């Protein structure tokens, strides 16, 4: 039994989800609360749809593209009017739940703190408008009130708001019409007075306020032949102390005239243990005539009729249904049709039932009962369950819709198994966006641990025939340390699962010790060892660890085994990317200056950052070229990311160095580089900025070929972008001229040359980025040129995504310090 604050929390959750469903057109709702590690949200309460129908949605990673997770993460309402809108905005959800429904998910929290999310669903045909604004406001109000109540409960009791992955959700059934009525009474056997409740008055057809409290008045409502039976029941209670069951007929004034219906009287005498002292009869009158009449009517039908609870278990089947299905009632009641009858074990049957419940629309299908008897099924849903009908049918024509037992339909049904579908879609989608091995490992951690409730994850890969740790997350630092460096032929679960290709699921430390005596168990209680094999090539082993004993269901084992293949392919692809990327970056670094030359009176530093996506080499370059009359600062960018771009960059850099070395002016050097590029005919354009500085002349000559303007920071920290005469890009026209602009350089000034990757953002004006860099340069301390360069690249280094390479060259004029 739940006690204290936890019981109060369950009451709050149940009340909130019931109110949200009742206050809208929804037929089901749920509340999710965050897990303690904040990686996932956990199903905490439901109304209308049992958790068994939710499949893989019991535990949802917060990063999932699922409406309820999006509402929790963003703090905003996610309203999906129908299936079409769901497909547009959340295609993974639509693929995993291909049913006609709408949904509304709202965050649950207090202040700036988010505790979870509340979601409701309703049946929605295409083009539905969904909830009205007033209904959405009502749902948000309920969620806010729930969040405030949870915060108050935590403050009063100290109980956490968070849920464990093993939390059993509070279930509230969907509202439905009562199957029976029960009225209570207290009959004084000495005086003949009776105290009754309003329900008993209604059963007897009496107005509660008009009832005089006399037993004779109640007796007058009975069939004349049963009035003596009522007195006999009273005498039996006086003598025996109880009435087990006594049937009475009550007058029923219906629309068709006066008749009688049967009720049952149950009761016991109150008083001392001495039977002679029994003076009061207390009990209930149960009216089940409507249900009994309905059962009797259904039993007379030739059609088979059955009833399913919301999760799909059989609650009733009439005689005709049992005959058509070929099963006894005691074998079927309380079971799933597809579990009891092998010929209905096709996954499509589960799919049809789930479709009916979630879309709240009738569905039908054909099935073949061996050897060759065809039956037509139809399912008619309500929020509290499904009424089914089954009748004989002829053999379907070959061109008709396949039956539930056909291979084609079975394939559709299999794809709709929520647990498998959800995890495969979610992990597969996330892995497509992961490029490096590190990113792949982080995706695996983010998806697998919340989905299965694990606390540890380690990925070992094969290197030179031994196991090497690639990635680990979890609070046990020594998790699987013993596996590091062991050969593949070792008799250990981490190696045997890889060499055999079969996963290992170990549910307790005792099981581990029995199978592998002497192996360290540490503080972990259960393990899942998944072999990572790609194209028949052993990649490594993925290991999930659980602090508490974890029982792996058949579904868990199947899903994890299926996901291991996805993980292996993604990891192998990422490792290949890492290897090729390292080779490409090494080649590009080799094409750039290994160190900058020392020039008296001028300090220079440079930085280069590769883009974060794509393995191709970029065309950014920088150079510092000493000349007889000073030093030339060069930065350039060949368009594209490819071997051709890198080769062109190397050739241009060599050409510019050659022209500068023989004493060409900046304009002539740029024109020579332009002609060189056109002669090479790579089909690529390039931008370039060239500044020649004379250390003792207090000025510089600058020329640019379509390149972003350099920045100049003066000794007083005023900074501006230099207004240069801009020439055309290199590679456009061999006759292009490049005008020279003379700029003043006060001693202590800093020149900043850069490529567009530092200032350009998709969808934004590049001038905004240039001005932002100018502001950063103006306000950054300039005591150290290295520190200044790092500050200018701080935001770029911290970005998880850089579409382009970045080159930066800083030069401080008027210093006797050497370059560093």
N, C-alpha and C positions, 0 to 999 in steps of 0.2 A: 504494500500500500504506500502511495506517495503521501508524504506528510510535509507540514510546514510550508515554506516559501515555494517549493517546487510544485506542490498541489495547487497553490494559488496561481502560479504561473500557468499551469495547464488549464485552469479555469478561465484565465484571461485570454489565452490563445483560442480556446474553444468558443468562447463567447464572441470574440472578434470575427472569426471566420464564419460562424453561423450568421451573425448580423450582416456581414458583407454579402453573403449569398442571398439571404432573405430580403435585403434592401435593394436588390437589382434583379435583372432577368437571368441571373446565373443559376446553374444547377449544381455547381461544385466550386470549392475554393480550397486554398491551402496557405499555410504560413511557414516560411523558412526563416531560421535564425542562423546567425554566423557560427562557425565552428571556433574552437578555442585557438587554433593556429591561424585563423582568419583566411585560410586558403579556400574555404568552401562555405556554402550555406547548406543547412541540414533541414530536411522536412520535419517540422515540429507539430503540426496540426492539420487535419483535413476535415472537410465536410462534403458529403455527397459521393466523392470518388474514393474508393479505398486505395491505400498505398500500393497494393499489389498491381493495380492497373497503371501505376506510374513508372514501372520498370526501373530504368536507370536514373530516374529523376529524384531519387531519395537523397542523393548527395551530389551537389553541383559545384564545380570549381567556380570561384568568383570571376574568373576571366572568361568564362564560357559565353559564347554569343547566344544566350538564352534569355528571353524577356525578364524572368524573375531575377536572374543574376545581373542583368543590365540595370534593372531598377535599383537593386541593392548598391551596385558600384557607382552609379551616376547620381543617385538620389532623386531621380525623376520618374514620372509616371510613364509606363510603356503600354499604350493602348493599341490593340490590334483588332480591327473591326470584324475581319473575316479571314478565311483561309488564304485569299489572294494577297492581302496585305501581310499576312504572316510569311508567305513565301517570298515576297519582295524584301522584307526587312530582316527576317530570321529564317533563311532557307534551310539551315540545319534542323531547326525545330519542325519545319513543315515536312521535311523528308522523314524524320523520325516519327512524327505524328501526322500522317496524311489524312486528316479528318476535317470535316466542316465544323469549325468552332471559332469563336472569338475569345479574346482574353484581355485582361487588364491587370498589370502588375504595378504595385506602388511600394515605395520604401517604407520601412518601419524603423523609427528611430526617435531620438530626443535631442533637440538642439542640433549640433553639428555631428553627433555620433549616430552611425547607422547600425541597427541591430539585425536587420534582415529585410524581408519583403513579404508582402501579402499579395496573392494572386487569385483571381476568380476566372472561371470559364463559362461560356454559354454556347448554345447551339446557334450557328450563324450560317445562313445561306449566302451565296455570292452576292455582293453588292450591299450587304447589310451595313448600317451606319454604326453598329455597336452600341456602347453605352452613351447615354446623353451626358451633357456637361454636368447636369445636376447629379446624376448617378456617379460620375467619376469623382466629383467633389465629395460625395457621401463616402465612397470607398477610401479616399485620401484622409477624410476626417476620422474614420474608424481606425485606419493605420496609425495616424498621429496619436490618437487617444491610447491605442495599444502601446505605442512606443513610450509615451509618458508614464503609463501604468507599470511597464517593465522597469523603467528607470527608478520609479518610486519604490518598487518591490526590491530592487537591488540595494537601494539606500537603506531600507528598513531591515532587511534580513541578511544582507551580504551574499545572497545566492547569486551566482553568475547568470548573465543573460544567455551566454553561449550554450550550444548543444554539442554533445559528443556525437561522433558518427554512428554510434550504436543506439542512439536515442530512438525509442519506439514512439512514433507520432500519436498524438491524441486524435482519435477518430470519432466523428459525430455523423451518424447516418443522415441521409437526406430525409426531409420531412415527407410523410406519406399519410394517407387516410388510415385511421385505426382499424385493425382487423376485428376488434371486439370491444365491448363496453363492460365496465364493472362498476357496480354501485355498492356502497358500504352501509351497514345498518347495525344498530344496537337495540335489541328487542328485550324489554323487561317482561319476563314470562309471568310475573306475579300480577302486574297491573295491566298488562296488555298493551302498553305504550311502546312506540317504536321511534327511535331517532335515526334519521336517514340523511344521506348527502344528496346533492342536486342530481347527480348522475343516476342514482337509484330511482328518484322520482321520474326522471326522463324515461328510464326503462319501463316503468309501470304506467307511463302516460299521464302522470300527475304534475300539476304545477307546484313547484317547491313551496311557494308561499301559501298555497291553498291546502296543502296536506295537513290533516288534523292530528297526525301522530298516532293514529290508532291502527292496530294490527288488522282489525276487521276491514278498514278501508283498503289496505293492501290486498287482503283476501278477496275483496269484491272485484278486483281487477283480474283475478285468475279465472281459468276455465272452471265451471261449477264442479266438474269431476275432480279437480285438483285441490279444492279448498280443504277437504279432509286430509289430503296428503301434507298440506302445510302444517296442520295441527299435529299430524303424526311426526313430522320432522321436529317440531318443538318438543314433543314428548321424548323423542329419541335423544335429543340434545340434553334434556333434563336427566335422563337415565345414564347415557353413555359419555356425556361431556363434549360430544362433537358430532357434526354432520359431515360425512366425507363427500358426498355428492347426492343431490336430489333434484330431479328434473320436474319443472313446473311449466304449465302453459299460461302465457299472459295474453290478455285481450289486445289485439292490434288493429287499430282503426286506420287502415290504409286507404289509398285512393280508390281501390276496387271494392270497398265495403269493409265490414268487420270480419276479422279472422283471429287466429291465435299464432303465436310464435313460442318456441321452447327456450327456456333459460335454465341455468344450473344454479342451485343454492348450495353454498359451502359455508360452514361456520363451526363455532365451538362455543361451549358454555363457559362463562367466566364465574369465578367465585372461589370457594375453598375446595380442597381435594375431596371433601365429603360430597358425594353425588347428590344427597338430599338438599344440599345448600346451593345447588346450581340455580341461580335466579335470573341470569342474563344470557342471551344468545347474541354473540357478535359474529359478523361474517360478511360475505359478499354475494351478490347476485351477478352472475356472468352471462352476458347476452352475446352469443356467438352465432345467432341464427343466420345473419347475412353471410358470414363466412361459410357456415355449414351448407346453406342453400346453394352458394356459388360452387362449392366443391361437389355437391350432389349433381348440379347441372353439368359441370365439366366432365364428371365421370360418365355421364350418359352420352357424351359426344363420341362419334366414330373417329373424329380427328384426334391426333395426339396433341396434348397441351402440356407444357411444362413451364416451370418458373425458375429463374436464376437469380441468385443474390447479385449485388453489384459487382463483386469480384469474379463471378462466374460459376459459383457452386450451385448445384441443383437443390432447390428447396421443396419442390413438388413436381410430380409427374403423374398424369392420370393413367388409367388402366390401358387406354388405347396407345398412349405414348410408350409405355413399357413394352407392349406387344410389338409395336413397330420397331423399337430399338433393340428388342431381344435381350432384355435385362430385367432383373428383379428390382423392386423398389428399394429394398435394404442395401443393394449394391450401388445404387445410383444416388440416393439422397445424401447430401453433404459432400459430394464429390464433383469434380469437373467432368463434363461429358467427354472431353478429349483424353482424360486419364483413364476412364473406365472402358471406353469403347475404342479398340485399336483402329478401327476404320474411320474414326473421327479424330485421330491423333495428328492430322495434318496441321501445321502451324497456321494455315489459313483460317481454321475455325476460331482459334484465339484472336486472330486479326479481325474477323467479322464481329465477334462479341465486343472487342475493344472499340471497334469503329462505331457500333451501335451505342455504346455507353458514352463515348466521348463526343460524338456528333449529335447524340440524342435523335437519331433518325433511323427508321426501320431498315433492316438489311435482309437479304435472302440468299440462299445458295442451295446447290444440289450436292448430294453425297451418295456414294454407292455402298450399300451394306452387302457384304459378301453373301452368296457368290455373285449375284447379279440383280440385286433389288435396289432400285433408285428411290430416294426419299427427298422431298422438297422441304427445306427448313425456312422459316421466317422468324426474325427476332424483332420484337417491338419494345423499345426501351422506355423507361422512366427513370428519374433520378434514384429511386429506391430499388431498382432491379430491372429484369427483363422478362417479358412473357414470350414464350416460344411456341411455335406451332409446327408440327411435322405431319406430312401426309404422303401417301404413296405417289409416285410420279413415274412417267414413262421414261425410257432411255433418251437422253438428250441427243439431238442431231449432231453430227460431226462438226458442223459449222457454228454451233452455238457457243456461248460463253463456257469456258472450261469449268468442270466441277471442282468442288473443294478438294477432291482427291486427285486431281490431275497434277502433272508435274509443273505445268505453267503457273497455275494458281498457287501451288505450294511454294514456288519461288517467290512470288509476291508476298505471301504470308511470312516466309522466313525473313525477308528483308524488313518486315515491320516489327520484329521482336525488339522491343524498346531498348532493353539493356545493351544488346549487341550493337544495334543500329546507333544508339547515342554515342557509345564510347568509340566505336570505329570512326564515325563521322567527326566527332570532336577532336580526337587525337590526330586523325588523318589530316583534317583541315589545319590544325595548328602546326603539324610537321611540315606542311607545304610552305609555310612562311619562315621556317627555321633554316638557316644556311650553314652556319658553322656547327662543329661537333658540340661546342659548349651550348649553343642555342637549342640544339636538338635535345641534349640532356636536360636542360631547364624546362623545356616543353613536356618531356616525359614526366619529370618530377611534378610539375604543376597539374598534370592531368591524372596520372595514375594514383598518386598518394591520396588526394581528396576523394577520388571515385571509389576507392576500395578501403579507405580508412587506415592506410598504412602510415607509419611515422618515419621509416628509414628507406632510403633508396640508394643503391650503389650500382654502377655500371662498370664492368670489367671488360677490357678488350684484349684480343690476342696479339701479342708482339713477340716475335722470335720463338713461338711455341710455348710461351708462358702467359699467365694472366696478369694484366696490369690495370690498376685502378685508373679509370678515366674521370669518374664523377661520383661524388657522394654528397648526400644531404640528410640531415637528421641530427638529433642531439647526442647520439652515441658516436663519439669520435672514432672509436676502435671497431666499429661495425665491419666485420669481415676482413680485418687486417690480415688474418691468417691466410687469405686467398691470394694476397699480393705475391707475385713472383713464382707461384707454383706451376709446374708443367701441366700440359693438357692431359697427360696420361694419369694424373693423380686421382686416387679414389675419393673424391670430394664432391658434394652436390653441385658446386659451382662449375666444375669441369665435366662431370658425368652428364649433366643436362645438356652441355654443349656438344660433347662427342656423340651422344646418343640422339640428340635432336628432340628429346622428350622433356617437357617441363617437370619440375619437382615441386610438389606442394607439401610442406611439412608443417603440421598444425600445432606441435607442442615441442618443448625441449626434450621430453621423454622420447618422442618419435625420432628426433634428430640423434639423440644418444644411442638409440637402438640401431638405427641404420648406419651411423658413422661414429663408432665408439671413440671417445677421446677428443672429439672435435669441440672447440670452444663454443659455448652457447651465449655467453654475455648476458645482457639484460633484455634480449629480444626473445619473444615467445613463439612466434610463427614466422615462416618464410615462404616466399614464392620465388623459385628460380626459373627464369624464362630464358630459353636458348635464343640467341640472336644469330640467325643464319640467313644470309642473302645470296641468292643464286648458287645454292649448295656450298657456299663458302662460310666457314665459321667466323663470325665477327666478334662475338663476345657473349657475356651473360648479364642480364638485368635481374637484380635481386630486390624484392620488396620485403621489408621487415615490419613486424607488428609488435608493439609493446605488450599487448594482451593477446591471449589465445584467439586465433581467428579461424573459423570453420569455413573452408572454401567450398561453396556450393558448386553444383555442376555448371551453373550459369557462370559463376566467377571463373572457373577453370576454362570454360570455353572462350569467354571473352578475353582473358589474359593470354591464352594461347594464340588467338587470332591477332591480338594487338602486337605480339612479339614479332610477327613478320613485318608489320608496318615499321616498327622501331628499328629492326635490323636494316631494312632498306634505307630508311632515312639516315641512320647513323653511318652506314657505308658511304652513302652519297656525301654526307657532311665531311667525313674524314678525307675523301678524295678531294673535296673542295679545299679543305685546309691545306692539303699537301700541294695542290696546284697553286693555291693562292700564295703560299709561302714562297714557292718557286718564282711566281710572277713578281711578287713584291721584292724578292731578292734581286731579280734582274733589273727591276726599275731602280732600286737603290744604287745598283752598280752603274747605272747611266747618269746618276747625279753626282755632284762633287763629293768626294769623301771627306774633305775638310776645306774650309775657305782659306784663301791666302792671307798672310799678314801684310797689311798696308799701313805704313806710318801715317798717323793723323786721322785714321778712319777705323772704326770698329764695325764689324759685320757679324750677324748671326742669321741662320736660316732654319726653317722648319718645313717638314713635309708630312702631311697626313693623307693616307690613302682613303678612298671611299669605303664605306662599310658594306657595300653590296657589289656583287659581281667579281669575277676572278681576273678580268682583263686588265691589262696595264694601261695606265693613263698617260696623257701627254704633257703634264705639267713639268716645268723645269725652272731652275734658277742658276745663276752663275755670278761669280765675282772675278773680273779679269784685270789684272794689273797691266798698265800700259806705261809708256815712257813719260806721258804727261799726267798721270794720275791713275784712276781706277774706273772701270766700267761695271755698273750694276745692271744685271739683265734678269728679267723674268718673263716667261712665256707659257702658252697653253695651246697645244695642238688639239683640235676637236676630236672627240670620240674616245673610246676606251678599247684598245685593241693592240695587237702586236704591231700593226701598221702605224698606229699613232705613236707608239713608243719609238719605233725605228725612225719615224719622221722627226720626232723630238730630238733624238740623238744627232741626226744629221744637221738639223737647224742649229743646235747648240754648237756643234763643231764649226759650222759656217760662220756664226756670229763671232766666235773666238778668233777665227782666222782673220776676219775683216778688222776686228779690234786690234789684233796683234801687229798688223802692218800699218796702223795709224789712221785708219779711215775715221771720218767724223761720224757721229751717231746717225745722222741722216743717211750717209752713204753706206754705213754698215747695215742699216735696216733695209735699204734698197737692194743691197747685195743678197741679204737673206731672202728677200722676196723673190728675186730671180732664181736663186738656188731652189727654193721650194717649187716654183713653177717648172723648172727643168727636171726635178725629180718626178713630178707628175703623180703624186700619191693620191690625188683626188681629195685631199684634205686641206682645210684652211687653218690658219694659226693666228693668234694674237701675241703681241710682244711689247714690252716696255724696256727702253734702253736709256740709262742715265750715266753720263760721263762726269765724274767729279774730279776737280783739281784740288788737292788737299790744302793748298795755301792761297787759293784764289777767291774764296768765299762765294763761289757761284758754281752752277752745274748746267750742262746742256742735256736736255731731255727730248726724246722722241718716242712716239707711241704708235703702234699699228693696231688700232681697234681694241686696246686693252683697257681695263678699268684704271682710272687715274690713280697715281701714287699719292700717298698722304705725307704731309710735312708737319712735324711737330717742332715748334720753335722753342728756344730756351725758356720762354715765359709760359710754356705749356699750351699756348694757342695753337690750334691744329686745324688744317683745312686740306681739302682735296685740291691738288694742283690743276689749274686750268691750262692744259696743254693743247697745242694744235694737234688734232687727231688725224692720223693717216689711215688709209684703208687696211683691212686685214691682209696678212701675207697670203699669197697664192691666188689673188684675184686677177691682177693685171701686171704684166712684167714692166710696164712703163710707169707704175705708181711712184709718186714722190712722197717723201716723208719729211715734213717741215720740223725744224728744231726750235725748241722753246728754251730760253735762258731763264733760270730760276736762281734766286738769291738763297744762300745757305749761311745763316749766321752761325758762328761757332757754338757747338752744343746742340745743333738741330738733329732731329732723327727723321730719316726717310723710311717709309714703309711701302714696299712693293708686294703685291699679292695677286693671286689668281681668283677667278670669280667664285670658286667653290667656298670661299670664306665669307662672301657677302650676298650670295644669291640663294633665295628660297623660292620653292615652287609657289606660284600664285601671288608673289609679292614683287613690288618694284625693286630693281637692283639698287636704285639710288637710296632707298630706305636702308638697305643693308650697308651701303658704303657710309652713310651718315652714322649708323650705329657703330661701325668700326672706328670712325673718326672720333666719336665721343669716348669710346673705350681707350683709344690712344691718348686722348687729351687728359683723361683723369687717372690713368695708371701711373704708378711710380716708375721713374726712369733711371733709378740708381744702377740697375743691372740690366743690360740689354737682353740677356738670357731670360731673366724674370719677366721683362716686358713682353718678349715673344710668347712666353708661356701664358701670360695673362690674356693676350689677344686671342689665343687659341683655346682658352679655357672652356668656353661654351661649345665649341666644335668638338673638343675631346670628349665632353660629357654627353654628346648626342648619340643616341642609339642608332641613328640613321643618317648617313651622309651620302647623298646621291653623287657627289663629285669629289675628286681629289682636291687637296688644298696645298698650295705652296706659299710661303711667306719669307720675305727677305728684308731685314732691318739693317740700316746703316746709320751710325752716329758720326757726324762730321765734327772735326775740330778737337779730336782727342788724341793724345799721344800713346794711349793704351793699345796694345795689340788686340787683334780679333780674338774672340772667345765664344 
